[in-house]
Amino acid sequence: MKVDCPTCSASVEWSEESPFRPFCSKKCQLIDLGDWASEEHKIASKPEEAASPDAIDVEEIEAMLAKQGDQFFSH
């Protein structure tokens, strides 16, 4: 099956041979990640469902990430 890269629209084979699928490359994957990090991409929610910044436990997230092996961060 072929899909379009969400970043550049290049055709990508959806298979084990395409490690960055649905992206065509690591570059497009990182561009997309940057868009999420800068909040250019976001998931809409109802105003009453929006989490306040105080509700996010950054230390808990950092502790979970610290437990992950190097393989978790390699892709």
C-alpha positions as CSV (number, residue, x, y, z in Angstrom):
1,M,0.0,0.0,0.0
2,K,1.2,3.5,-0.7
3,V,0.5,6.6,1.4
4,D,1.4,10.3,1.0
5,C,4.0,11.7,3.4
6,P,2.1,14.1,5.7
7,T,4.9,16.7,5.4
8,C,5.9,16.8,1.7
9,S,3.3,14.6,0.0
10,A,5.9,12.2,-1.4
11,S,4.6,8.7,-2.0
12,V,5.6,6.2,0.7
13,E,5.4,2.4,0.7
14,W,3.6,1.3,3.9
15,S,5.9,-1.6,4.8
16,E,8.6,-2.7,7.1
17,E,11.1,-1.4,4.6
18,S,9.9,2.2,5.3
19,P,11.0,2.8,8.9
20,F,9.7,6.4,9.0
21,R,6.2,5.6,7.7
22,P,3.9,7.5,7.2
23,F,6.8,9.9,6.6
24,C,9.2,9.6,3.7
25,S,12.3,10.4,5.7
26,K,13.7,11.3,9.2
27,K,13.7,14.9,8.1
28,C,10.0,15.0,7.4
29,Q,9.3,13.1,10.6
30,L,11.3,15.8,12.6
31,I,9.6,18.7,10.8
32,D,6.2,17.2,11.8
33,L,7.4,16.7,15.4
34,G,8.6,20.4,15.5
35,D,5.2,21.5,14.3
36,W,3.5,19.6,17.2
37,A,6.1,21.0,19.7
38,S,5.5,24.6,18.5
39,E,1.8,23.9,18.7
40,E,1.3,24.5,15.0
41,H,-0.5,21.2,15.1
42,K,-3.0,20.5,17.8
43,I,-6.0,18.3,18.6
44,A,-9.1,20.3,19.1
45,S,-11.0,20.0,22.3
46,K,-14.0,21.5,23.9
47,P,-13.0,24.5,26.2
48,E,-14.2,22.6,29.3
49,E,-12.0,19.6,28.4
50,A,-8.8,21.6,27.9
51,A,-6.2,20.7,30.5
52,S,-4.7,23.5,32.5
53,P,-0.8,23.7,32.6
54,D,-1.0,22.9,36.4
55,A,-2.6,19.5,35.6
56,I,0.5,18.3,33.8
57,D,2.9,16.5,36.0
58,V,6.2,17.2,34.3
59,E,8.3,15.3,36.8
60,E,6.1,12.2,36.3
61,I,6.6,12.4,32.5
62,E,10.4,12.9,32.9
63,A,10.5,9.8,35.3
64,M,8.7,7.7,32.7
65,L,11.0,8.8,29.9
66,A,14.1,8.2,32.1
67,K,13.0,4.5,32.4
68,Q,13.0,4.0,28.6
69,G,15.9,2.4,26.9
70,D,18.0,4.1,24.2
71,Q,16.0,2.2,21.5
72,F,12.8,4.2,22.5
73,F,14.5,7.4,21.3
74,S,16.2,6.0,18.2
75,H,13.4,6.5,15.7
